[in-house]
């Protein structure tokens, strides 16, 4: 299982607190996905 | 920075940044920085685990450094020095429509960071190849 397969069903929160499935983000378009350590 | 976001969007893609603070912190950061791209947060860190950022928070990027990197790209040079929360050991993934992994960046040493030109090249290369068949 590659990394995108593992990530696809993981949910994150948007800035309104709504759950978003990561896989939905690349369902319709390519994405550059960056993980950050903290804000600021 | 907006220029690089435009470079990504010009390729039909989107820049997505995932952090790990509270929703309130994410919202405040996005507003303060006027980020022109989606910002998400994952306090559970499950996405970090699945991305195998296995050294945990110490192995991920600071958003400020990401912005510095993008600015450096716009100005036409590769950033070689950082200060403060540096763009160091971390993970960046370029994922094609449908979930095909086009590019994965994993730093090997401090100060090593993804070259934005490589990210854009991965998008270009990915768009020239047929889309992966849908899983399932």
Backbone of each chain as nested JSON, in Angstrom:
{
  "chains": [
    {"id": "A", "residues": [
      {"number": 1, "name": "UNK", "atoms": {"N": [0.849, -1.19, 0.0], "CA": [0.0, 0.0, 0.0], "C": [0.888, 1.244, 0.0]}},
      {"number": 2, "name": "UNK", "atoms": {"N": [0.693, 2.098, -0.998], "CA": [1.561, 3.275, -1.033], "C": [1.015, 4.396, -0.15]}},
      {"number": 3, "name": "UNK", "atoms": {"N": [1.786, 5.457, -0.085], "CA": [1.453, 6.502, 0.888], "C": [0.126, 7.185, 0.549]}},
      {"number": 4, "name": "UNK", "atoms": {"N": [-0.171, 7.337, -0.715], "CA": [-1.441, 7.997, -1.027], "C": [-2.631, 7.095, -0.68]}},
      {"number": 5, "name": "UNK", "atoms": {"N": [-2.442, 5.783, -0.849], "CA": [-3.513, 4.863, -0.444], "C": [-3.753, 4.94, 1.059]}},
      {"number": 6, "name": "UNK", "atoms": {"N": [-2.666, 5.056, 1.806], "CA": [-2.817, 5.124, 3.264], "C": [-3.448, 6.438, 3.708]}},
      {"number": 7, "name": "UNK", "atoms": {"N": [-3.172, 7.495, 2.962], "CA": [-3.674, 8.814, 3.357], "C": [-5.101, 9.069, 2.905]}},
      {"number": 8, "name": "UNK", "atoms": {"N": [-5.546, 8.333, 1.905], "CA": [-6.778, 8.731, 1.232], "C": [-8.006, 8.743, 2.136]}},
      {"number": 9, "name": "UNK", "atoms": {"N": [-8.062, 7.855, 3.119], "CA": [-9.237, 7.812, 3.993], "C": [-8.997, 8.449, 5.356]}},
      {"number": 10, "name": "UNK", "atoms": {"N": [-7.939, 9.229, 5.461], "CA": [-7.683, 9.96, 6.7], "C": [-8.424, 11.301, 6.634]}},
      {"number": 11, "name": "UNK", "atoms": {"N": [-9.055, 11.653, 7.729], "CA": [-9.793, 12.911, 7.786], "C": [-8.985, 13.974, 8.519]}},
      {"number": 12, "name": "UNK", "atoms": {"N": [-8.989, 15.162, 7.948], "CA": [-8.385, 16.32, 8.613], "C": [-9.49, 17.367, 8.78]}},
      {"number": 13, "name": "UNK", "atoms": {"N": [-9.164, 18.455, 9.46], "CA": [-10.155, 19.502, 9.708], "C": [-9.806, 20.744, 8.904]}},
      {"number": 14, "name": "UNK", "atoms": {"N": [-10.836, 21.358, 8.319], "CA": [-10.565, 22.631, 7.651], "C": [-10.64, 23.763, 8.68]}},
      {"number": 15, "name": "UNK", "atoms": {"N": [-10.453, 24.994, 8.229], "CA": [-10.388, 26.101, 9.187], "C": [-11.757, 26.473, 9.757]}},
      {"number": 16, "name": "UNK", "atoms": {"N": [-12.802, 25.789, 9.292], "CA": [-14.111, 25.936, 9.918], "C": [-14.425, 24.762, 10.844]}},
      {"number": 17, "name": "UNK", "atoms": {"N": [-13.447, 23.858, 10.988], "CA": [-13.652, 22.715, 11.865], "C": [-14.387, 21.564, 11.205]}},
      {"number": 18, "name": "UNK", "atoms": {"N": [-14.607, 21.644, 9.904], "CA": [-15.301, 20.575, 9.184], "C": [-14.319, 19.475, 8.782]}},
      {"number": 19, "name": "UNK", "atoms": {"N": [-14.762, 18.232, 8.931], "CA": [-13.906, 17.113, 8.539], "C": [-13.829, 17.009, 7.017]}},
      {"number": 20, "name": "UNK", "atoms": {"N": [-12.614, 16.818, 6.536], "CA": [-12.385, 16.665, 5.107], "C": [-11.543, 15.409, 4.896]}},
      {"number": 21, "name": "UNK", "atoms": {"N": [-11.995, 14.534, 4.015], "CA": [-11.223, 13.336, 3.693], "C": [-10.106, 13.718, 2.736]}},
      {"number": 22, "name": "UNK", "atoms": {"N": [-8.885, 13.365, 3.091], "CA": [-7.747, 13.782, 2.264], "C": [-7.913, 13.327, 0.815]}},
      {"number": 23, "name": "UNK", "atoms": {"N": [-8.382, 12.116, 0.621], "CA": [-8.518, 11.602, -0.735], "C": [-9.437, 12.445, -1.607]}},
      {"number": 24, "name": "UNK", "atoms": {"N": [-10.364, 13.143, -0.962], "CA": [-11.281, 13.989, -1.729], "C": [-10.535, 15.149, -2.362]}},
      {"number": 25, "name": "UNK", "atoms": {"N": [-9.399, 15.518, -1.755], "CA": [-8.654, 16.677, -2.251], "C": [-8.002, 16.389, -3.597]}},
      {"number": 26, "name": "UNK", "atoms": {"N": [-7.633, 15.141, -3.839], "CA": [-6.988, 14.81, -5.123], "C": [-7.898, 13.97, -6.008]}},
      {"number": 27, "name": "UNK", "atoms": {"N": [-9.161, 13.986, -5.698], "CA": [-10.111, 13.255, -6.543], "C": [-10.333, 13.972, -7.879]}},
      {"number": 28, "name": "UNK", "atoms": {"N": [-10.312, 15.294, -7.827], "CA": [-10.641, 16.067, -9.027], "C": [-9.455, 16.812, -9.623]}},
      {"number": 29, "name": "UNK", "atoms": {"N": [-8.327, 16.835, -8.891], "CA": [-7.176, 17.617, -9.368], "C": [-5.923, 17.084, -8.683]}},
      {"number": 30, "name": "UNK", "atoms": {"N": [-4.764, 17.316, -9.279], "CA": [-3.517, 16.995, -8.57], "C": [-3.323, 17.967, -7.409]}},
      {"number": 31, "name": "UNK", "atoms": {"N": [-2.569, 17.527, -6.409], "CA": [-2.268, 18.424, -5.291], "C": [-0.793, 18.337, -4.925]}},
      {"number": 32, "name": "UNK", "atoms": {"N": [-0.28, 19.44, -4.407], "CA": [1.009, 19.46, -3.725], "C": [0.673, 19.49, -2.25]}},
      {"number": 33, "name": "UNK", "atoms": {"N": [0.947, 18.381, -1.559], "CA": [0.543, 18.205, -0.159], "C": [1.755, 18.403, 0.739]}},
      {"number": 34, "name": "UNK", "atoms": {"N": [1.671, 19.381, 1.625], "CA": [2.787, 19.727, 2.504], "C": [2.352, 19.563, 3.953]}},
      {"number": 35, "name": "UNK", "atoms": {"N": [3.133, 18.82, 4.721], "CA": [2.88, 18.706, 6.157], "C": [3.793, 19.672, 6.895]}},
      {"number": 36, "name": "UNK", "atoms": {"N": [3.221, 20.432, 7.804], "CA": [4.006, 21.419, 8.538], "C": [4.065, 21.059, 10.026]}},
      {"number": 37, "name": "UNK", "atoms": {"N": [5.079, 21.603, 10.675], "CA": [5.301, 21.273, 12.078], "C": [4.328, 21.999, 12.994]}},
      {"number": 38, "name": "UNK", "atoms": {"N": [4.155, 23.253, 12.746], "CA": [3.26, 24.05, 13.582], "C": [2.931, 25.321, 12.836]}},
      {"number": 39, "name": "UNK", "atoms": {"N": [2.044, 26.103, 13.395], "CA": [1.661, 27.355, 12.741], "C": [2.556, 28.471, 13.248]}},
      {"number": 40, "name": "UNK", "atoms": {"N": [3.109, 29.219, 12.349], "CA": [3.923, 30.366, 12.727], "C": [5.379, 30.0, 12.877]}}
    ]},
    {"id": "B", "residues": [
      {"number": 1, "name": "UNK", "atoms": {"N": [4.968, 34.586, -3.314], "CA": [4.317, 33.346, -2.923], "C": [3.092, 33.086, -3.798]}},
      {"number": 2, "name": "UNK", "atoms": {"N": [2.321, 34.145, -4.012], "CA": [1.127, 33.957, -4.845], "C": [1.508, 33.521, -6.249]}},
      {"number": 3, "name": "UNK", "atoms": {"N": [2.685, 33.976, -6.688], "CA": [3.141, 33.566, -8.017], "C": [3.318, 32.059, -8.087]}},
      {"number": 4, "name": "UNK", "atoms": {"N": [3.881, 31.476, -7.03], "CA": [4.095, 30.04, -7.038], "C": [2.776, 29.299, -6.917]}},
      {"number": 5, "name": "UNK", "atoms": {"N": [1.895, 29.822, -6.1], "CA": [0.564, 29.229, -6.033], "C": [-0.071, 29.266, -7.42]}},
      {"number": 6, "name": "UNK", "atoms": {"N": [0.156, 30.36, -8.115], "CA": [-0.384, 30.455, -9.472], "C": [0.292, 29.461, -10.416]}},
      {"number": 7, "name": "UNK", "atoms": {"N": [1.601, 29.234, -10.204], "CA": [2.306, 28.235, -11.018], "C": [1.669, 26.861, -10.827]}},
      {"number": 8, "name": "UNK", "atoms": {"N": [1.339, 26.554, -9.579], "CA": [0.717, 25.261, -9.279], "C": [-0.68, 25.208, -9.882]}},
      {"number": 9, "name": "UNK", "atoms": {"N": [-1.432, 26.265, -9.662], "CA": [-2.815, 26.275, -10.183], "C": [-2.839, 26.316, -11.7]}},
      {"number": 10, "name": "UNK", "atoms": {"N": [-1.812, 26.948, -12.289], "CA": [-1.73, 26.986, -13.744], "C": [-1.574, 25.589, -14.335]}},
      {"number": 11, "name": "UNK", "atoms": {"N": [-1.148, 24.651, -13.489], "CA": [-1.015, 23.264, -13.918], "C": [-2.243, 22.454, -13.516]}},
      {"number": 12, "name": "UNK", "atoms": {"N": [-3.272, 23.147, -13.114], "CA": [-4.516, 22.477, -12.757], "C": [-4.487, 21.804, -11.405]}},
      {"number": 13, "name": "UNK", "atoms": {"N": [-3.512, 22.203, -10.571], "CA": [-3.342, 21.567, -9.27], "C": [-3.601, 22.573, -8.153]}},
      {"number": 14, "name": "UNK", "atoms": {"N": [-3.539, 22.079, -6.919], "CA": [-3.748, 22.938, -5.758], "C": [-2.684, 22.641, -4.715]}},
      {"number": 15, "name": "UNK", "atoms": {"N": [-2.25, 23.688, -4.025], "CA": [-1.353, 23.528, -2.884], "C": [-2.203, 23.299, -1.647]}},
      {"number": 16, "name": "UNK", "atoms": {"N": [-1.912, 22.226, -0.92], "CA": [-2.655, 21.878, 0.29], "C": [-1.666, 21.753, 1.432]}},
      {"number": 17, "name": "UNK", "atoms": {"N": [-1.899, 22.483, 2.507], "CA": [-1.004, 22.45, 3.658], "C": [-1.754, 21.879, 4.857]}},
      {"number": 18, "name": "UNK", "atoms": {"N": [-1.128, 20.901, 5.527], "CA": [-1.715, 20.28, 6.709], "C": [-0.819, 20.562, 7.906]}},
      {"number": 19, "name": "UNK", "atoms": {"N": [-1.398, 21.145, 8.938], "CA": [-0.699, 21.356, 10.198], "C": [-1.301, 20.491, 11.285]}},
      {"number": 20, "name": "UNK", "atoms": {"N": [-0.979, 20.794, 12.521], "CA": [-1.465, 19.912, 13.584], "C": [-1.921, 20.652, 14.83]}},
      {"number": 21, "name": "UNK", "atoms": {"N": [-2.136, 21.935, 14.755], "CA": [-2.641, 22.666, 15.908], "C": [-4.152, 22.588, 15.986]}},
      {"number": 22, "name": "UNK", "atoms": {"N": [-4.723, 23.474, 16.784], "CA": [-6.178, 23.519, 16.901], "C": [-6.768, 24.183, 15.66]}},
      {"number": 23, "name": "UNK", "atoms": {"N": [-8.06, 23.987, 15.471], "CA": [-8.755, 24.648, 14.367], "C": [-8.606, 26.157, 14.501]}},
      {"number": 24, "name": "UNK", "atoms": {"N": [-8.697, 26.644, 15.741], "CA": [-8.59, 28.089, 15.963], "C": [-7.207, 28.6, 15.56]}},
      {"number": 25, "name": "UNK", "atoms": {"N": [-6.179, 27.837, 15.894], "CA": [-4.821, 28.244, 15.509], "C": [-4.669, 28.261, 13.99]}},
      {"number": 26, "name": "UNK", "atoms": {"N": [-5.239, 27.25, 13.354], "CA": [-5.13, 27.18, 11.9], "C": [-5.848, 28.364, 11.254]}},
      {"number": 27, "name": "UNK", "atoms": {"N": [-7.022, 28.641, 11.766], "CA": [-7.807, 29.743, 11.199], "C": [-7.071, 31.073, 11.376]}},
      {"number": 28, "name": "UNK", "atoms": {"N": [-6.524, 31.284, 12.571], "CA": [-5.819, 32.53, 12.851], "C": [-4.573, 32.654, 11.977]}},
      {"number": 29, "name": "UNK", "atoms": {"N": [-3.857, 31.548, 11.835], "CA": [-2.634, 31.584, 11.025], "C": [-2.957, 31.891, 9.565]}},
      {"number": 30, "name": "UNK", "atoms": {"N": [-4.003, 31.252, 9.073], "CA": [-4.354, 31.475, 7.673], "C": [-4.751, 32.93, 7.442]}},
      {"number": 31, "name": "UNK", "atoms": {"N": [-5.482, 33.488, 8.4], "CA": [-5.914, 34.887, 8.259], "C": [-4.733, 35.836, 8.383]}},
      {"number": 32, "name": "UNK", "atoms": {"N": [-3.883, 35.588, 9.367], "CA": [-2.737, 36.478, 9.587], "C": [-1.811, 36.494, 8.381]}},
      {"number": 33, "name": "UNK", "atoms": {"N": [-1.586, 35.306, 7.837], "CA": [-0.644, 35.202, 6.719], "C": [-1.315, 35.439, 5.376]}},
      {"number": 34, "name": "UNK", "atoms": {"N": [-2.641, 35.597, 5.416], "CA": [-3.405, 35.781, 4.175], "C": [-3.055, 34.685, 3.174]}},
      {"number": 35, "name": "UNK", "atoms": {"N": [-3.069, 33.455, 3.655], "CA": [-2.662, 32.328, 2.811], "C": [-3.666, 32.143, 1.675]}},
      {"number": 36, "name": "UNK", "atoms": {"N": [-3.18, 32.118, 0.453], "CA": [-4.084, 31.977, -0.688], "C": [-4.302, 30.528, -1.097]}},
      {"number": 37, "name": "UNK", "atoms": {"N": [-4.228, 29.616, -0.123], "CA": [-4.436, 28.197, -0.426], "C": [-5.073, 27.541, 0.792]}},
      {"number": 38, "name": "UNK", "atoms": {"N": [-5.663, 26.362, 0.605], "CA": [-6.353, 25.702, 1.724], "C": [-5.382, 25.278, 2.819]}},
      {"number": 39, "name": "UNK", "atoms": {"N": [-5.803, 25.48, 4.04], "CA": [-5.023, 25.064, 5.203], "C": [-5.893, 24.128, 6.029]}},
      {"number": 40, "name": "UNK", "atoms": {"N": [-5.312, 22.987, 6.397], "CA": [-6.031, 22.012, 7.202], "C": [-5.224, 21.72, 8.45]}},
      {"number": 41, "name": "UNK", "atoms": {"N": [-5.884, 21.082, 9.406], "CA": [-5.161, 20.697, 10.606], "C": [-5.57, 19.301, 11.036]}},
      {"number": 42, "name": "UNK", "atoms": {"N": [-4.634, 18.618, 11.641], "CA": [-4.858, 17.232, 12.057], "C": [-4.276, 17.026, 13.453]}},
      {"number": 43, "name": "UNK", "atoms": {"N": [-5.011, 17.482, 14.462], "CA": [-4.507, 17.344, 15.84], "C": [-4.273, 15.886, 16.231]}},
      {"number": 44, "name": "UNK", "atoms": {"N": [-4.956, 14.959, 15.576], "CA": [-4.783, 13.543, 15.904], "C": [-3.439, 13.007, 15.42]}},
      {"number": 45, "name": "UNK", "atoms": {"N": [-2.849, 13.713, 14.456], "CA": [-1.585, 13.319, 13.834], "C": [-1.675, 12.039, 13.016]}},
      {"number": 46, "name": "UNK", "atoms": {"N": [-2.901, 11.556, 12.783], "CA": [-3.048, 10.31, 12.021], "C": [-2.467, 10.451, 10.61]}},
      {"number": 47, "name": "UNK", "atoms": {"N": [-2.689, 11.593, 9.984], "CA": [-2.155, 11.761, 8.63], "C": [-0.632, 11.753, 8.637]}},
      {"number": 48, "name": "UNK", "atoms": {"N": [-0.061, 12.302, 9.69], "CA": [1.406, 12.31, 9.789], "C": [1.929, 10.874, 9.908]}},
      {"number": 49, "name": "UNK", "atoms": {"N": [1.203, 10.088, 10.7], "CA": [1.616, 8.681, 10.846], "C": [1.497, 7.941, 9.525]}},
      {"number": 50, "name": "UNK", "atoms": {"N": [0.38, 8.159, 8.834], "CA": [0.174, 7.449, 7.571], "C": [1.158, 7.911, 6.503]}},
      {"number": 51, "name": "UNK", "atoms": {"N": [1.608, 9.157, 6.612], "CA": [2.606, 9.659, 5.671], "C": [4.0, 9.187, 6.052]}},
      {"number": 52, "name": "UNK", "atoms": {"N": [4.065, 8.449, 7.152], "CA": [5.335, 7.906, 7.648], "C": [6.341, 9.008, 7.935]}},
      {"number": 53, "name": "UNK", "atoms": {"N": [5.825, 10.091, 8.481], "CA": [6.708, 11.131, 9.003], "C": [7.061, 10.662, 10.407]}},
      {"number": 54, "name": "UNK", "atoms": {"N": [7.807, 9.57, 10.439], "CA": [7.879, 8.78, 11.659], "C": [8.735, 9.401, 12.74]}},
      {"number": 55, "name": "UNK", "atoms": {"N": [9.448, 10.443, 12.405], "CA": [10.144, 11.134, 13.478], "C": [9.267, 12.199, 14.1]}},
      {"number": 56, "name": "UNK", "atoms": {"N": [7.982, 12.112, 13.723], "CA": [7.013, 12.967, 14.374], "C": [7.199, 14.425, 14.024]}},
      {"number": 57, "name": "UNK", "atoms": {"N": [6.9, 15.258, 14.958], "CA": [6.853, 16.676, 14.655], "C": [8.21, 17.223, 14.281]}},
      {"number": 58, "name": "UNK", "atoms": {"N": [9.263, 16.606, 14.774], "CA": [10.589, 17.144, 14.479], "C": [10.949, 16.966, 13.015]}},
      {"number": 59, "name": "UNK", "atoms": {"N": [10.214, 16.119, 12.316], "CA": [10.584, 15.839, 10.932], "C": [9.702, 16.571, 9.928]}},
      {"number": 60, "name": "UNK", "atoms": {"N": [8.883, 17.474, 10.426], "CA": [8.0, 18.162, 9.492], "C": [8.421, 19.615, 9.313]}},
      {"number": 61, "name": "UNK", "atoms": {"N": [7.8, 20.244, 8.379], "CA": [8.211, 21.583, 7.982], "C": [7.434, 22.649, 8.726]}},
      {"number": 62, "name": "UNK", "atoms": {"N": [8.041, 23.786, 8.886], "CA": [7.292, 24.913, 9.419], "C": [6.64, 25.647, 8.255]}},
      {"number": 63, "name": "UNK", "atoms": {"N": [5.432, 26.133, 8.467], "CA": [4.765, 26.832, 7.366], "C": [5.524, 28.079, 6.942]}},
      {"number": 64, "name": "UNK", "atoms": {"N": [6.161, 28.731, 7.883], "CA": [6.914, 29.93, 7.526], "C": [8.027, 29.568, 6.546]}},
      {"number": 65, "name": "UNK", "atoms": {"N": [8.651, 28.437, 6.818], "CA": [9.721, 28.004, 5.925], "C": [9.18, 27.644, 4.552]}},
      {"number": 66, "name": "UNK", "atoms": {"N": [7.997, 27.062, 4.532], "CA": [7.384, 26.753, 3.238], "C": [7.193, 28.043, 2.452]}},
      {"number": 67, "name": "UNK", "atoms": {"N": [6.698, 29.053, 3.141], "CA": [6.458, 30.326, 2.466], "C": [7.78, 30.929, 1.999]}},
      {"number": 68, "name": "UNK", "atoms": {"N": [8.816, 30.81, 2.825], "CA": [10.133, 31.287, 2.412], "C": [10.593, 30.553, 1.162]}},
      {"number": 69, "name": "UNK", "atoms": {"N": [10.386, 29.25, 1.151], "CA": [10.798, 28.459, 0.004], "C": [10.067, 28.874, -1.255]}},
      {"number": 70, "name": "UNK", "atoms": {"N": [8.791, 29.136, -1.107], "CA": [8.0, 29.562, -2.256], "C": [8.463, 30.929, -2.735]}},
      {"number": 71, "name": "UNK", "atoms": {"N": [8.772, 31.804, -1.795], "CA": [9.241, 33.134, -2.175], "C": [10.575, 33.025, -2.893]}},
      {"number": 72, "name": "UNK", "atoms": {"N": [11.433, 32.133, -2.409], "CA": [12.734, 31.956, -3.047], "C": [12.562, 31.485, -4.474]}},
      {"number": 73, "name": "UNK", "atoms": {"N": [11.6, 30.602, -4.661], "CA": [11.34, 30.131, -6.026], "C": [10.952, 31.295, -6.926]}},
      {"number": 74, "name": "UNK", "atoms": {"N": [10.075, 32.124, -6.419], "CA": [9.587, 33.233, -7.226], "C": [10.743, 34.122, -7.656]}},
      {"number": 75, "name": "UNK", "atoms": {"N": [11.701, 34.272, -6.763], "CA": [12.812, 35.163, -7.044], "C": [13.903, 34.482, -7.862]}},
      {"number": 76, "name": "UNK", "atoms": {"N": [13.695, 33.208, -8.169], "CA": [14.568, 32.569, -9.127], "C": [15.825, 31.955, -8.569]}},
      {"number": 77, "name": "UNK", "atoms": {"N": [15.906, 31.764, -7.289], "CA": [17.069, 31.087, -6.741], "C": [16.619, 30.06, -5.727]}},
      {"number": 78, "name": "UNK", "atoms": {"N": [17.476, 29.123, -5.5], "CA": [17.164, 28.089, -4.533], "C": [17.667, 28.527, -3.167]}},
      {"number": 79, "name": "UNK", "atoms": {"N": [16.76, 28.515, -2.238], "CA": [17.112, 28.95, -0.891], "C": [18.162, 28.02, -0.296]}},
      {"number": 80, "name": "UNK", "atoms": {"N": [19.226, 28.587, 0.215], "CA": [20.282, 27.763, 0.77], "C": [20.446, 27.97, 2.266]}},
      {"number": 81, "name": "UNK", "atoms": {"N": [19.894, 29.04, 2.786], "CA": [19.998, 29.265, 4.225], "C": [18.634, 29.63, 4.782]}},
      {"number": 82, "name": "UNK", "atoms": {"N": [18.395, 29.168, 5.971], "CA": [17.166, 29.544, 6.643], "C": [17.518, 29.867, 8.071]}},
      {"number": 83, "name": "UNK", "atoms": {"N": [16.653, 30.547, 8.743], "CA": [16.862, 30.759, 10.173], "C": [15.555, 30.518, 10.898]}},
      {"number": 84, "name": "UNK", "atoms": {"N": [15.663, 30.349, 12.193], "CA": [14.461, 30.063, 12.942], "C": [13.953, 28.688, 12.599]}},
      {"number": 85, "name": "UNK", "atoms": {"N": [12.642, 28.601, 12.419], "CA": [12.037, 27.315, 12.081], "C": [12.346, 27.013, 10.624]}},
      {"number": 86, "name": "UNK", "atoms": {"N": [13.414, 26.292, 10.409], "CA": [13.915, 26.094, 9.057], "C": [13.14, 25.015, 8.327]}},
      {"number": 87, "name": "UNK", "atoms": {"N": [13.154, 25.129, 7.014], "CA": [12.584, 24.083, 6.187], "C": [13.578, 22.932, 6.176]}},
      {"number": 88, "name": "UNK", "atoms": {"N": [13.442, 22.074, 7.135], "CA": [14.372, 20.972, 7.287], "C": [13.641, 19.667, 7.035]}},
      {"number": 89, "name": "UNK", "atoms": {"N": [14.104, 18.632, 7.684], "CA": [13.578, 17.296, 7.445], "C": [12.049, 17.286, 7.456]}},
      {"number": 90, "name": "UNK", "atoms": {"N": [11.474, 16.907, 6.356], "CA": [10.029, 16.914, 6.288], "C": [9.502, 16.097, 5.143]}},
      {"number": 91, "name": "UNK", "atoms": {"N": [8.243, 16.279, 4.864], "CA": [7.622, 15.522, 3.797], "C": [6.742, 16.387, 2.923]}},
      {"number": 92, "name": "UNK", "atoms": {"N": [6.952, 16.28, 1.634], "CA": [6.103, 16.943, 0.656], "C": [5.741, 15.906, -0.399]}},
      {"number": 93, "name": "UNK", "atoms": {"N": [4.469, 15.847, -0.74], "CA": [4.008, 14.868, -1.714], "C": [3.307, 15.58, -2.864]}},
      {"number": 94, "name": "UNK", "atoms": {"N": [3.647, 15.183, -4.077], "CA": [2.876, 15.628, -5.235], "C": [2.03, 14.438, -5.671]}},
      {"number": 95, "name": "UNK", "atoms": {"N": [0.733, 14.627, -5.642], "CA": [-0.208, 13.531, -5.875], "C": [-1.065, 13.875, -7.081]}},
      {"number": 96, "name": "UNK", "atoms": {"N": [-1.078, 12.983, -8.051], "CA": [-1.873, 13.204, -9.248], "C": [-3.353, 13.011, -8.975]}},
      {"number": 97, "name": "UNK", "atoms": {"N": [-4.149, 13.526, -9.889], "CA": [-5.585, 13.326, -9.779], "C": [-5.885, 11.84, -9.679]}},
      {"number": 98, "name": "UNK", "atoms": {"N": [-6.647, 11.46, -8.687], "CA": [-6.976, 10.059, -8.495], "C": [-6.07, 9.351, -7.514]}},
      {"number": 99, "name": "UNK", "atoms": {"N": [-4.959, 9.994, -7.131], "CA": [-4.145, 9.441, -6.057], "C": [-2.804, 8.861, -6.447]}},
      {"number": 100, "name": "UNK", "atoms": {"N": [-2.379, 9.061, -7.688], "CA": [-1.076, 8.529, -8.077], "C": [0.035, 9.396, -7.498]}},
      {"number": 101, "name": "UNK", "atoms": {"N": [0.984, 8.753, -6.833], "CA": [2.102, 9.494, -6.244], "C": [3.079, 9.885, -7.349]}},
      {"number": 102, "name": "UNK", "atoms": {"N": [3.268, 11.184, -7.539], "CA": [4.125, 11.69, -8.613], "C": [5.503, 12.074, -8.102]}},
      {"number": 103, "name": "UNK", "atoms": {"N": [5.565, 12.456, -6.845], "CA": [6.828, 12.957, -6.299], "C": [6.727, 12.909, -4.787]}},
      {"number": 104, "name": "UNK", "atoms": {"N": [7.818, 12.483, -4.168], "CA": [7.854, 12.454, -2.707], "C": [9.179, 13.031, -2.271]}},
      {"number": 105, "name": "UNK", "atoms": {"N": [9.101, 13.995, -1.403], "CA": [10.318, 14.61, -0.908], "C": [10.552, 14.182, 0.535]}},
      {"number": 106, "name": "UNK", "atoms": {"N": [11.728, 13.677, 0.785], "CA": [12.122, 13.361, 2.161], "C": [13.524, 13.904, 2.349]}},
      {"number": 107, "name": "UNK", "atoms": {"N": [13.678, 14.795, 3.276], "CA": [14.983, 15.417, 3.454], "C": [15.964, 14.437, 4.071]}},
      {"number": 108, "name": "UNK", "atoms": {"N": [17.203, 14.649, 3.772], "CA": [18.254, 13.78, 4.3], "C": [19.118, 14.47, 5.333]}},
      {"number": 109, "name": "UNK", "atoms": {"N": [19.129, 15.777, 5.32], "CA": [19.973, 16.492, 6.274], "C": [19.397, 17.875, 6.522]}},
      {"number": 110, "name": "UNK", "atoms": {"N": [19.836, 18.487, 7.594], "CA": [19.344, 19.815, 7.918], "C": [19.649, 20.778, 6.791]}},
      {"number": 111, "name": "UNK", "atoms": {"N": [18.693, 21.608, 6.478], "CA": [18.888, 22.587, 5.418], "C": [18.505, 22.058, 4.052]}},
      {"number": 112, "name": "UNK", "atoms": {"N": [18.354, 20.754, 3.971], "CA": [17.913, 20.136, 2.732], "C": [16.404, 20.357, 2.63]}},
      {"number": 113, "name": "UNK", "atoms": {"N": [15.951, 20.757, 1.489], "CA": [14.528, 21.024, 1.344], "C": [14.128, 20.845, -0.115]}},
      {"number": 114, "name": "UNK", "atoms": {"N": [12.837, 20.682, -0.343], "CA": [12.418, 20.414, -1.713], "C": [12.644, 21.621, -2.608]}},
      {"number": 115, "name": "UNK", "atoms": {"N": [13.016, 21.332, -3.811], "CA": [13.187, 22.36, -4.834], "C": [11.83, 22.527, -5.513]}},
      {"number": 116, "name": "UNK", "atoms": {"N": [11.294, 23.722, -5.443], "CA": [9.964, 23.925, -6.007], "C": [9.909, 23.587, -7.497]}},
      {"number": 117, "name": "UNK", "atoms": {"N": [11.051, 23.733, -8.162], "CA": [11.056, 23.391, -9.583], "C": [10.786, 21.908, -9.786]}},
      {"number": 118, "name": "UNK", "atoms": {"N": [11.264, 21.093, -8.817], "CA": [11.009, 19.653, -8.932], "C": [9.529, 19.352, -8.74]}},
      {"number": 119, "name": "UNK", "atoms": {"N": [8.905, 20.09, -7.825], "CA": [7.475, 19.874, -7.598], "C": [6.694, 20.197, -8.875]}},
      {"number": 120, "name": "UNK", "atoms": {"N": [7.062, 21.314, -9.498], "CA": [6.341, 21.727, -10.704], "C": [6.618, 20.764, -11.856]}},
      {"number": 121, "name": "UNK", "atoms": {"N": [7.854, 20.267, -11.913], "CA": [8.192, 19.305, -12.965], "C": [7.378, 18.019, -12.777]}},
      {"number": 122, "name": "UNK", "atoms": {"N": [7.21, 17.61, -11.53], "CA": [6.42, 16.402, -11.263], "C": [4.985, 16.591, -11.734]}},
      {"number": 123, "name": "UNK", "atoms": {"N": [4.46, 17.788, -11.523], "CA": [3.1, 18.062, -12.003], "C": [3.058, 18.013, -13.528]}},
      {"number": 124, "name": "UNK", "atoms": {"N": [4.079, 18.587, -14.153], "CA": [4.128, 18.573, -15.622], "C": [4.218, 17.145, -16.14]}},
      {"number": 125, "name": "UNK", "atoms": {"N": [5.122, 16.363, -15.542], "CA": [5.304, 14.982, -15.994], "C": [4.025, 14.176, -15.767]}},
      {"number": 126, "name": "UNK", "atoms": {"N": [3.401, 14.397, -14.62], "CA": [2.189, 13.655, -14.292], "C": [1.06, 13.947, -15.26]}},
      {"number": 127, "name": "UNK", "atoms": {"N": [1.019, 15.197, -15.716], "CA": [-0.086, 15.572, -16.601], "C": [0.097, 15.006, -18.002]}},
      {"number": 128, "name": "UNK", "atoms": {"N": [1.32, 14.585, -18.309], "CA": [1.572, 14.037, -19.649], "C": [1.308, 12.546, -19.723]}},
      {"number": 129, "name": "UNK", "atoms": {"N": [1.183, 11.933, -18.547], "CA": [0.967, 10.492, -18.534], "C": [-0.51, 10.206, -18.325]}},
      {"number": 130, "name": "UNK", "atoms": {"N": [-0.964, 9.075, -18.835], "CA": [-2.38, 8.75, -18.647], "C": [-2.695, 8.582, -17.159]}},
      {"number": 131, "name": "UNK", "atoms": {"N": [-3.876, 8.981, -16.809], "CA": [-4.299, 8.865, -15.42], "C": [-4.323, 7.403, -15.002]}},
      {"number": 132, "name": "UNK", "atoms": {"N": [-3.98, 7.172, -13.769], "CA": [-4.011, 5.813, -13.246], "C": [-5.462, 5.332, -13.213]}},
      {"number": 133, "name": "UNK", "atoms": {"N": [-5.662, 4.043, -13.479], "CA": [-7.033, 3.529, -13.406], "C": [-7.582, 3.663, -11.991]}},
      {"number": 134, "name": "UNK", "atoms": {"N": [-8.858, 3.883, -11.912], "CA": [-9.478, 4.024, -10.602], "C": [-9.343, 2.732, -9.825]}},
      {"number": 135, "name": "UNK", "atoms": {"N": [-9.093, 2.856, -8.547], "CA": [-8.971, 1.672, -7.7], "C": [-10.329, 1.011, -7.534]}},
      {"number": 136, "name": "UNK", "atoms": {"N": [-10.271, -0.273, -7.427], "CA": [-11.47, -0.828, -7.012], "C": [-12.206, -1.862, -7.661]}}
    ]}
  ]
}
